[in-house]
Amino acid sequence: MSDPISLRTRPYADSELEPGYRVVEQTLRLRERRRPGLHVLLFAATFVTAALAYTLNFSDANPFTDLGSIAIGVPYALALLSILLAHEFGHYALARVHGVDATLPFFIPAPPLFFIGTLGAFIRMRSMPRDRKALFDVGAAGPWAGIAVAVPLLVLGLALSEVKPATPSTGGEFFLGESLLLRALMWLVLGVSNSDVNIVLHPIAMAGWVGLLVTALNLMPVGQLDGGHIVYAALGARWHRWISLGTVTAMVVLVAGGATSWLVWAVLLVALGLRHPRIADNDTPLDPVRRFSAAASLLLFALTFMPEPLKFVPPPIPRSPDAVPVSVPAPPARSLPL
């Protein structure tokens, strides 16, 4: 009797396979080796859109009328893609270590009017990690690799940034959100708080800010995000489901409180699904070192999370010179009975 699949410990012999299986297998492997051109093309396109986005949105130049001005955004694009590349290759390297079939990173360019210039990057796993240990390693490696590059770049960018006296906002402006980690680095590098002064971020610092935002978004404990993988590996399917629902509920509360920039992300997460696919070995728990690392990963999420990543202050409504002021009489004073 042939071995049950779940107990098989040896590879299949050619005689046990359908005719032509080896040919198809080799063809698919060769096809994968011949296709890095798509990844390189998307990387190059994302570099261009990131440089265009910074030049168009954070400088007085117009790269569509002055093509040479795109050089203004090159430091931003270099720093940002370094962070994204480190993040994705963290996933890819640990996937290879654990024998998970994964693609090279796909970078996603975005229209230059979108101020970041990219929709991020991802790798596609053709097979799931076998156990919680592998799932945790693959999920956590990306954010930690990305933050290891983002923090030094952010420190360098803050040192190159310009500090100006605080001025009242006249409206019609966007303000970048702050995380606990960003506030700490601003204090350590510049010795000031953003509430006391205006900090004009250098392009490299702007890329570092995006790196913190990307880290926080990926570490959200929802669905199949990196944070979702970590929670599933550390706590199991049941806790993952409830924590995913709780996280989305918290985002809805933030939207109701005025942080409308979370609305699109909440809708996207619900559309992608809050559940996590099962893995082959769902019972073996993480070892103590990985449990500690899971807690550290959730702490990193708390340090990089921005309650309101992007805030728009509308301009004041102009008042017509012919408008007649209207006053409301004050209510009569009332005395309380003694």
VEXDREN-2710 file (C-alpha; in Angstrom, 1 decimal):
% VEXDREN-2710
k/r/px/py/pz
1/MET/0.0/0.0/0.0
2/SER/1.3/3.4/-0.9
3/ASP/2.2/5.8/1.9
4/PRO/-0.5/8.3/3.1
5/ILE/0.4/11.8/2.0
6/SER/0.5/13.1/5.5
7/LEU/3.1/10.4/6.5
8/ARG/5.3/10.5/3.4
9/THR/8.9/11.2/4.3
10/ARG/10.5/10.6/0.9
11/PRO/10.2/12.3/-2.5
12/TYR/8.0/10.8/-5.2
13/ALA/9.7/8.5/-7.7
14/ASP/9.3/9.2/-11.4
15/SER/7.2/6.0/-11.8
16/GLU/4.7/7.4/-9.2
17/LEU/4.1/10.6/-11.1
18/GLU/1.9/11.3/-14.1
19/PRO/3.7/11.3/-17.5
20/GLY/5.2/14.6/-18.3
21/TYR/5.1/15.9/-14.7
22/ARG/8.9/16.5/-14.5
23/VAL/8.8/18.4/-17.8
24/VAL/6.1/20.7/-16.5
25/GLU/7.9/21.2/-13.2
26/GLN/11.2/22.1/-14.9
27/THR/9.3/24.4/-17.3
28/LEU/7.7/26.3/-14.4
29/ARG/11.0/26.6/-12.7
30/LEU/12.7/28.0/-15.8
31/ARG/9.8/30.4/-16.4
32/GLU/10.3/31.8/-12.9
33/ARG/14.0/32.3/-13.5
34/ARG/13.3/34.1/-16.8
35/ARG/10.8/36.6/-15.3
36/PRO/12.8/39.0/-13.0
37/GLY/12.4/41.6/-15.8
38/LEU/8.9/42.3/-14.6
39/HIS/10.1/43.0/-11.0
40/VAL/12.9/45.2/-12.3
41/LEU/10.5/47.1/-14.5
42/LEU/8.0/47.7/-11.7
43/PHE/10.9/48.8/-9.4
44/ALA/12.1/51.3/-12.0
45/ALA/8.6/52.6/-12.6
46/THR/8.0/53.1/-8.8
47/PHE/11.3/54.9/-8.5
48/VAL/10.2/57.4/-11.2
49/THR/6.7/57.9/-9.7
50/ALA/8.1/58.4/-6.2
51/ALA/10.6/61.0/-7.5
52/LEU/7.8/62.8/-9.5
53/ALA/5.4/62.7/-6.5
54/TYR/7.9/64.4/-4.2
55/THR/8.9/67.0/-6.7
56/LEU/5.3/67.8/-7.6
57/ASN/3.8/67.8/-4.1
58/PHE/6.7/69.1/-1.9
59/SER/8.5/71.7/-4.0
60/ASP/7.7/74.7/-6.2
61/ALA/8.9/72.9/-9.3
62/ASN/6.7/71.2/-11.9
63/PRO/8.5/68.1/-13.3
64/PHE/6.0/68.0/-16.3
65/THR/7.2/71.4/-17.6
66/ASP/10.8/71.2/-16.3
67/LEU/11.9/67.6/-16.6
68/GLY/15.2/68.3/-14.9
69/SER/13.5/69.3/-11.7
70/ILE/12.7/65.6/-11.0
71/ALA/16.2/65.5/-9.5
72/ILE/14.6/67.2/-6.4
73/GLY/12.8/64.0/-5.7
74/VAL/15.6/61.5/-6.3
75/PRO/16.9/61.5/-2.6
76/TYR/13.3/60.7/-1.5
77/ALA/12.9/58.0/-4.0
78/LEU/16.2/56.4/-3.2
79/ALA/15.5/56.4/0.5
80/LEU/11.9/55.2/0.2
81/LEU/12.7/52.3/-2.1
82/SER/15.6/51.3/0.1
83/ILE/13.1/50.9/3.0
84/LEU/10.5/49.0/0.9
85/LEU/13.2/46.8/-0.6
86/ALA/14.5/45.9/2.8
87/HIS/11.0/45.1/4.1
88/GLU/10.1/42.8/1.2
89/PHE/13.5/41.0/1.1
90/GLY/13.1/40.4/4.8
91/HIS/10.0/38.4/3.9
92/TYR/11.6/36.8/0.9
93/ALA/14.8/35.7/2.8
94/LEU/12.9/34.0/5.6
95/ALA/10.5/32.4/3.1
96/ARG/13.4/30.8/1.4
97/VAL/14.8/29.7/4.8
98/HIS/11.6/27.9/5.6
99/GLY/11.1/26.4/2.1
100/VAL/8.0/28.6/1.3
101/ASP/7.6/29.2/-2.4
102/ALA/7.6/33.0/-2.8
103/THR/8.1/35.4/-5.6
104/LEU/10.5/38.3/-5.8
105/PRO/9.0/41.7/-4.6
106/PHE/6.4/43.4/-6.8
107/PHE/6.5/47.2/-6.5
108/ILE/3.4/49.2/-7.2
109/PRO/3.8/52.6/-8.8
110/ALA/1.1/55.3/-8.1
111/PRO/0.1/58.4/-9.9
112/PRO/2.4/61.3/-8.9
113/LEU/-0.6/63.3/-7.5
114/PHE/-0.6/60.7/-4.7
115/PHE/1.9/62.3/-2.4
116/ILE/3.8/59.1/-1.5
117/GLY/4.3/58.1/-5.1
118/THR/3.7/54.4/-4.6
119/LEU/1.2/52.0/-3.2
120/GLY/3.9/49.9/-1.6
121/ALA/5.3/46.4/-2.5
122/PHE/4.5/42.8/-1.9
123/ILE/5.7/39.3/-2.4
124/ARG/3.3/36.5/-3.4
125/MET/3.5/33.2/-1.5
126/ARG/2.5/30.3/-3.6
127/SER/2.5/28.0/-0.6
128/MET/1.7/28.6/3.1
129/PRO/4.3/28.2/5.8
130/ARG/3.9/24.8/7.4
131/ASP/3.9/25.7/11.1
132/ARG/3.5/28.7/13.4
133/LYS/7.3/29.1/13.7
134/ALA/7.7/29.5/9.9
135/LEU/4.6/31.8/9.7
136/PHE/5.9/34.0/12.5
137/ASP/9.4/34.3/11.0
138/VAL/8.2/35.2/7.5
139/GLY/5.6/37.7/8.8
140/ALA/7.8/39.5/11.3
141/ALA/11.0/39.6/9.2
142/GLY/9.6/42.3/6.8
143/PRO/8.7/45.0/9.4
144/TRP/11.9/44.5/11.4
145/ALA/14.1/44.7/8.3
146/GLY/12.2/47.7/7.0
147/ILE/12.4/49.6/10.3
148/ALA/16.1/48.8/10.6
149/VAL/16.6/50.9/7.4
150/ALA/13.9/53.5/8.1
151/VAL/15.2/54.7/11.5
152/PRO/18.8/55.5/10.4
153/LEU/17.5/57.2/7.3
154/LEU/15.0/59.2/9.4
155/VAL/17.7/60.3/11.8
156/LEU/19.8/61.4/8.9
157/GLY/16.9/63.2/7.2
158/LEU/15.9/65.0/10.5
159/ALA/19.5/66.2/10.9
160/LEU/19.3/67.7/7.4
161/SER/15.8/69.2/8.0
162/GLU/15.1/72.9/8.5
163/VAL/13.6/74.1/11.8
164/LYS/11.5/77.3/11.6
165/PRO/9.6/79.3/14.2
166/ALA/6.0/78.1/14.7
167/THR/3.5/80.2/12.8
168/PRO/-0.3/80.0/13.0
169/SER/-1.9/78.0/10.2
170/THR/-3.8/79.9/7.6
171/GLY/-5.7/76.8/6.5
172/GLY/-5.7/74.9/3.3
173/GLU/-2.7/72.8/4.4
174/PHE/-2.0/69.2/5.0
175/PHE/-0.1/68.1/8.2
176/LEU/1.7/64.8/8.6
177/GLY/0.8/62.7/11.6
178/GLU/3.2/61.8/14.4
179/SER/4.0/58.5/16.1
180/LEU/5.6/58.0/19.5
181/LEU/8.8/56.9/17.7
182/LEU/8.8/60.0/15.4
183/ARG/8.4/62.3/18.4
184/ALA/11.3/60.7/20.3
185/LEU/13.6/60.9/17.3
186/MET/12.7/64.6/16.7
187/TRP/13.6/65.3/20.3
188/LEU/16.8/63.3/20.2
189/VAL/18.0/64.7/16.8
190/LEU/16.7/68.3/16.9
191/GLY/16.0/68.8/20.5
192/VAL/12.6/70.3/19.8
193/SER/8.9/69.2/19.6
194/ASN/6.9/69.7/16.5
195/SER/4.3/71.5/18.6
196/ASP/6.8/74.3/19.3
197/VAL/8.3/74.8/15.9
198/ASN/7.7/74.1/12.2
199/ILE/10.0/71.4/10.8
200/VAL/10.5/71.4/7.1
201/LEU/11.4/67.8/6.4
202/HIS/14.3/66.9/4.2
203/PRO/13.4/64.5/1.4
204/ILE/15.2/61.6/3.2
205/ALA/13.3/62.4/6.4
206/MET/10.0/62.4/4.4
207/ALA/10.9/58.9/3.2
208/GLY/11.7/57.9/6.8
209/TRP/8.2/59.1/7.8
210/VAL/6.6/57.0/5.1
211/GLY/8.7/54.1/6.3
212/LEU/7.3/54.4/9.8
213/LEU/3.8/54.6/8.3
214/VAL/4.3/51.5/6.2
215/THR/5.6/49.6/9.2
216/ALA/2.6/50.5/11.3
217/LEU/0.1/49.6/8.5
218/ASN/1.8/46.2/7.9
219/LEU/1.9/45.4/11.6
220/MET/-1.8/46.0/12.1
221/PRO/-3.1/42.7/13.6
222/VAL/-5.7/42.1/10.9
223/GLY/-6.3/39.4/8.4
224/GLN/-3.2/38.5/6.4
225/LEU/-1.2/41.6/7.1
226/ASP/2.2/41.0/8.7
227/GLY/0.6/41.8/12.1
228/GLY/-2.1/39.3/11.3
229/HIS/0.5/36.6/10.6
230/ILE/2.2/37.4/13.9
231/VAL/-1.0/37.2/16.0
232/TYR/-2.1/34.0/14.3
233/ALA/1.3/32.4/14.9
234/ALA/1.4/33.6/18.6
235/LEU/-2.2/33.2/19.7
236/GLY/-4.0/30.9/17.2
237/ALA/-7.0/31.3/14.9
238/ARG/-9.6/32.2/17.6
239/TRP/-7.7/35.1/19.1
240/HIS/-6.7/36.2/15.6
241/ARG/-10.4/36.5/14.5
242/TRP/-11.4/38.6/17.6
243/ILE/-8.3/40.8/17.4
244/SER/-8.9/41.5/13.7
245/LEU/-12.5/42.5/14.4
246/GLY/-11.4/44.7/17.3
247/THR/-8.8/46.4/15.2
248/VAL/-11.2/47.3/12.5
249/THR/-13.7/48.5/15.1
250/ALA/-11.0/50.8/16.6
251/MET/-10.4/52.2/13.1
252/VAL/-14.1/53.0/12.7
253/VAL/-14.0/54.8/16.1
254/LEU/-11.0/56.8/14.8
255/VAL/-12.9/57.7/11.7
256/ALA/-15.9/58.8/13.8
257/GLY/-13.5/60.9/15.8
258/GLY/-12.3/62.9/12.8
259/ALA/-9.4/60.8/11.5
260/THR/-11.0/60.2/8.2
261/SER/-7.8/59.0/6.5
262/TRP/-8.4/55.6/8.1
263/LEU/-11.7/55.1/6.3
264/VAL/-10.1/53.9/3.1
265/TRP/-7.8/51.5/4.9
266/ALA/-10.7/50.1/7.0
267/VAL/-12.8/49.5/3.9
268/LEU/-9.9/47.9/2.1
269/LEU/-9.1/45.5/5.0
270/VAL/-12.7/44.4/5.2
271/ALA/-12.8/43.8/1.4
272/LEU/-9.6/41.7/1.6
273/GLY/-11.0/39.6/4.4
274/LEU/-10.3/39.4/8.1
275/ARG/-9.7/35.6/8.2
276/HIS/-6.4/33.9/8.0
277/PRO/-5.9/30.6/6.1
278/ARG/-5.1/27.6/8.2
279/ILE/-1.6/26.1/8.2
280/ALA/-0.6/22.4/8.3
281/ASP/0.7/22.4/11.8
282/ASN/-1.7/24.6/13.7
283/ASP/-1.1/23.1/17.2
284/THR/2.6/23.5/18.0
285/PRO/3.0/26.8/19.9
286/LEU/5.8/29.2/19.4
287/ASP/9.0/28.9/21.5
288/PRO/9.7/31.5/24.3
289/VAL/12.1/33.5/22.1
290/ARG/9.5/33.9/19.3
291/ARG/6.8/34.7/21.9
292/PHE/9.0/37.5/23.2
293/SER/9.6/38.6/19.6
294/ALA/5.9/38.7/18.9
295/ALA/5.3/41.0/21.9
296/ALA/8.2/43.2/20.6
297/SER/6.6/43.3/17.2
298/LEU/3.3/44.5/18.7
299/LEU/5.2/47.1/20.7
300/LEU/6.8/48.3/17.5
301/PHE/3.3/48.7/16.0
302/ALA/2.4/50.9/19.0
303/LEU/5.5/53.0/18.6
304/THR/5.0/53.6/14.9
305/PHE/1.2/53.9/14.8
306/MET/-0.2/57.4/13.9
307/PRO/-3.7/58.1/15.2
308/GLU/-4.2/60.6/12.3
309/PRO/-1.6/60.0/9.5
310/LEU/-2.7/62.9/7.4
311/LYS/-4.7/65.9/8.5
312/PHE/-6.2/68.6/6.3
313/VAL/-6.9/72.0/7.8
314/PRO/-9.5/73.7/5.6
315/PRO/-9.1/77.4/4.8
316/PRO/-11.4/79.8/6.6
317/ILE/-14.7/80.7/4.9
318/PRO/-14.4/84.2/3.5
319/ARG/-16.8/86.6/5.0
320/SER/-18.8/89.0/2.7
321/PRO/-18.3/92.7/3.6
322/ASP/-22.0/93.1/3.3
323/ALA/-22.8/90.4/5.9
324/VAL/-24.8/91.7/8.8
325/PRO/-23.5/90.4/12.2
326/VAL/-26.1/88.4/14.1
327/SER/-25.9/88.2/17.9
328/VAL/-27.9/85.9/20.1
329/PRO/-29.1/87.3/23.5
330/ALA/-27.7/85.6/26.5
331/PRO/-30.2/83.5/28.5
332/PRO/-31.4/85.1/31.7
333/ALA/-29.5/84.3/34.8
334/ARG/-31.2/81.8/37.1
335/SER/-30.6/81.3/40.7
336/LEU/-30.7/77.9/42.3
337/PRO/-33.2/77.4/45.2
338/LEU/-31.6/77.0/48.5
END
